[in-house]
């Protein structure tokens, strides 16, 4: 008996340290997770190594923006290891996607994995992302500059980071946002300002604090999503894997340090509290999420809508929706007053729309028609056509969100809010890959069949879409030595086809595939 207890206690450490054949394992023996955990760590380590060369296009190449891997002088970047770095990053991303996909299949086919094992793997995978410089985005430097503004009693809702003048906080900020006011809620800017003060106004320490905040956000996602999964009658293990260990979540939220992580973590926990019969706490947590970024406020409406349960007439839902809305406005008003920043962030919500990206469907349609009309000398400006396209996109998304809300008893509340957030992102003025995590994470606990396939496909493909370095890669391949190019393609091919071990292929049984397994109850079917 004592030996069995000891075995259980050390299981979380042994899970990463022993080689086990899953075909001949005991049902409660999860040590086969060691191999995917280590391979995933190697994949993320490869990404970290690739971005750390001074030639990397995946991070900011500016002196003083990280502790290592940056050029000592401006415009002193070497291209000697550019091709190697590109292969390491792309190959690592391919390998990570394959490992994660294999784990989702293995754990779906063999349910009951203890969540503590996944927490260990998540920690192992996150560590390399925290060691290297912020990747794929410079937004975290904008956050740091806004925090420095708050610490000096400068309101980021009225001024952009350039108000600080030249210095280590301002230099890394993307010029596109240099004079743009902040669109973030007062709670985030309060935390941001505290980090700037706590770091003794050291920009890199402030950035570290912000990235640790993203880790806390992912931890909240893992905690809350497990509760939501159980509430919907689903095995929480695969759902935690689909969300907290999702390549898009890890790379776009932790690697880049985006504040969407803490917003999404609070939103998930708020919805979990409401689902487990604590709607008041749910409203408070979702209001805190909205005080980070506004899109989370949609969760307040759904908590109020479902307050009295399902099958309730619309008239009876109005009062709890208004109650939840007033309570959340009270929370937002409290932070707006305590911070001294006011409500300027509401007027700044359109700030991301200054970006003109062909990846956004509304922007692509608007720019396409705008250029066509300009070529026809119609006298209609491209900006006007783009604005009309974006307004129409918002109207369509809002109309779809209202439809989903009214039919949420049939569709399922969680599914309805997930699709609503995805529609607002896809039909919004700009589509960023980390925005998609809002809907994908909430969809995970109830996703089956096509919706689950869509979730996995988006999580695998989106990190590659719009990834900086693509143009540099093509240029490098054109001008590089043919042998080097052949080596690069061979390395990527190895990452794509290398065998991952029997754990990814041995879970087979006759009958219905667990991936398309029907939910166990009508409530799960509603989602």
C-alpha positions, 0 to 999 in steps of 0.5 A, spaced: 500 500 500 505 504 501 509 503 495 502 504 491 501 511 495 509 513 493 508 511 486 502 516 485 505 521 489 511 521 484 507 520 478 508 527 476 515 527 475 516 520 473 511 522 467 516 526 464 522 521 465 520 514 463 519 510 457 513 506 457 509 502 451 502 505 451 499 499 448 501 495 454 500 500 460 495 500 465 489 504 464 492 509 470 499 509 467 500 516 464 508 515 463 507 515 456 506 522 456 514 523 457 515 523 450 510 528 447 512 533 453 520 532 451 519 533 443 514 539 444 519 542 449 525 541 443 520 544 438 519 550 442 526 550 444 528 550 437 523 556 436 527 560 441 534 558 438 531 560 431 529 567 434 535 569 438 540 570 432 541 577 431 539 576 424 532 573 426 526 577 423 521 574 428 523 579 434 525 586 434 532 587 432 534 593 436 540 594 441 537 594 448 531 590 447 533 584 450 538 581 454 541 577 449 541 576 441 540 583 439 545 587 435 550 591 439 549 597 434 543 599 430 543 597 423 549 592 425 545 585 424 548 580 421 545 575 416 550 569 417 545 565 421 539 568 417 537 561 414 538 557 420 534 561 424 528 561 419 529 553 419 529 553 426 523 557 427 519 554 422 521 547 423 520 548 430 513 550 429 511 544 425 514 539 430 510 543 435 503 542 431 504 535 430 506 533 437 500 537 440 495 534 434 498 527 436 497 528 444 489 531 442 488 524 439 491 520 444 488 523 450 481 523 446 482 516 445 484 515 452 480 519 457 481 520 464 488 524 464 490 527 471 490 535 470 496 535 474 500 532 468 498 537 463 500 542 468 507 540 468 507 539 461 505 546 460 510 549 465 515 545 461 513 548 454 512 555 457 519 556 460 523 557 453 518 562 451 520 566 457 527 566 456 527 569 449 525 576 447 518 577 445 517 574 439 512 575 433 509 582 435 512 588 438 505 590 442 508 588 449 513 594 448 507 598 447 504 596 453 510 597 457 511 604 455 503 605 457 505 603 463 511 608 464 506 613 462 501 611 468 507 611 473 508 618 471 501 620 471 500 621 464 493 619 461 494 613 455 487 615 453 489 622 451 496 621 449 501 616 445 507 613 448 511 618 444 509 623 449 515 620 454 520 623 449 526 619 446 528 613 451 528 606 452 521 605 453 519 609 447 524 606 442 522 599 441 514 601 440 512 600 433 511 607 430 504 605 428 502 606 435 507 611 437 502 617 437 496 612 438 492 612 445 491 606 448 484 602 447 485 598 453 481 598 460 483 601 466 484 595 470 490 593 465 493 600 465 493 600 473 497 593 473 501 596 467 503 602 471 504 598 477 509 594 473 513 600 471 514 602 478 515 596 481 521 595 476 524 601 478 522 604 471 527 598 467 524 597 461 526 590 460 524 588 467 517 591 466 516 587 459 518 580 464 512 582 468 508 583 463 509 576 460 509 573 467 502 576 467 500 572 460 503 566 464 498 567 469 492 568 464 494 562 461 494 558 468 487 561 469 485 559 462 487 552 464 483 552 471 477 555 468 476 551 462 477 544 466 471 547 470 467 548 464 469 542 461 466 538 467 460 542 467 458 540 460 460 533 461 466 532 458 473 529 460 477 536 462 484 533 460 483 533 452 480 540 453 485 543 457 490 540 452 486 544 446 486 550 450 492 552 455 497 548 451 494 550 444 500 552 439 496 559 438 495 560 445 503 559 447 506 562 441 501 568 440 499 570 448 505 567 452 511 568 446 508 575 444 506 577 451 499 579 449 494 582 454 489 578 451 491 572 455 489 575 462 483 577 459 481 571 456 483 567 463 478 572 467 473 571 462 473 563 462 473 563 470 467 568 470 463 563 465 465 557 469 463 561 475 456 562 472 456 555 470 457 552 477 451 556 480 455 562 482 453 568 477 454 574 481 462 572 481 461 570 474 459 577 473 465 580 477 470 576 473 467 577 466 467 585 468 474 584 470 476 581 464 472 587 460 476 592 464 482 589 461 479 589 454 472 590 452 470 584 448 470 580 454 464 584 456 460 580 451 460 574 457 456 579 461 450 579 457 450 571 456 451 570 464 445 575 465 441 571 459 442 564 462 441 567 469 434 564 470 436 557 466 434 555 459 427 555 456 425 562 459 421 567 455 425 573 453 421 578 457 423 574 464 431 575 461 431 582 460 431 584 468 437 579 469 441 582 463 440 589 465 442 587 473 448 583 470 450 589 465 449 595 471 453 590 476 459 590 470 458 597 469 459 599 476 466 595 476 468 598 470 466 605 473 470 603 480 476 602 476 475 608 471 475 612 478 480 609 482 485 609 476 484 616 475 484 615 467 476 615 466 472 612 460 477 615 455 478 607 453 471 607 450 472 612 445 479 609 443 476 602 441 477 603 434 485 604 435 486 597 432 482 599 425 488 604 423 491 598 420 490 596 413 491 589 413 489 584 407 488 578 412 482 582 414 476 580 410 472 587 410 479 590 409 480 586 403 473 587 400 474 595 402 481 595 399 479 591 393 473 595 391 477 602 393 482 601 388 478 598 383 473 605 383 480 609 384 482 606 377 476 607 374 476 615 376 470 614 380 472 620 385 470 615 391 476 615 395 479 608 398 478 610 405 471 611 404 470 605 401 474 601 406 470 605 412 463 602 409 466 595 408 468 595 415 461 598 418 457 593 414 462 587 417 460 590 424 453 590 422 453 583 420 457 581 426 452 584 431 446 581 427 449 574 427 451 575 435 443 577 436 441 571 433 446 567 436 444 570 443 436 569 442 437 562 439 443 560 445 438 555 448 438 551 442 445 552 440 448 552 446 450 558 450 458 557 450 458 555 443 454 562 441 458 566 445 464 563 442 462 564 435 460 571 436 467 573 438 470 569 432 465 573 428 467 580 431 474 578 429 473 575 422 469 581 420 472 586 424 477 592 421 483 588 423 484 580 424 490 578 428 492 571 430 491 572 437 484 575 437 482 568 434 484 565 441 478 569 444 473 564 440 477 558 439 478 557 447 471 558 449 469 553 443 473 547 446 469 544 451 463 543 447 467 542 440 465 536 436 465 534 429 466 539 424 467 545 430 473 541 433 476 540 426 475 547 425 478 549 432 484 544 431 486 547 424 485 554 426 490 553 432 495 549 427 495 554 421 494 561 424 501 561 427 503 561 420 499 566 417 502 573 417 508 570 421 513 575 420 519 573 416 516 570 410 518 575 405 525 574 408 525 567 407 523 567 400 529 573 399 534 568 402 532 562 398 533 566 392 540 568 394 542 563 398 547 557 396 543 551 393 546 546 398 544 551 404 537 551 401 537 543 400 539 543 407 534 547 409 528 544 406 531 537 408 531 539 415 523 542 415 522 535 411 524 531 417 520 536 422 514 534 418 515 527 417 519 524 423 516 519 427 513 521 434 513 514 437 507 509 438 504 514 443 501 518 437 499 512 433 497 506 437 490 508 440 486 504 436 479 501 437 473 498 433 467 502 433 465 510 433 471 515 433 472 518 440 473 525 436 466 525 433 463 522 439 456 525 441 455 528 448 453 524 453 447 529 455 442 534 452 445 539 456 452 537 453 449 537 446 446 544 447 453 546 449 
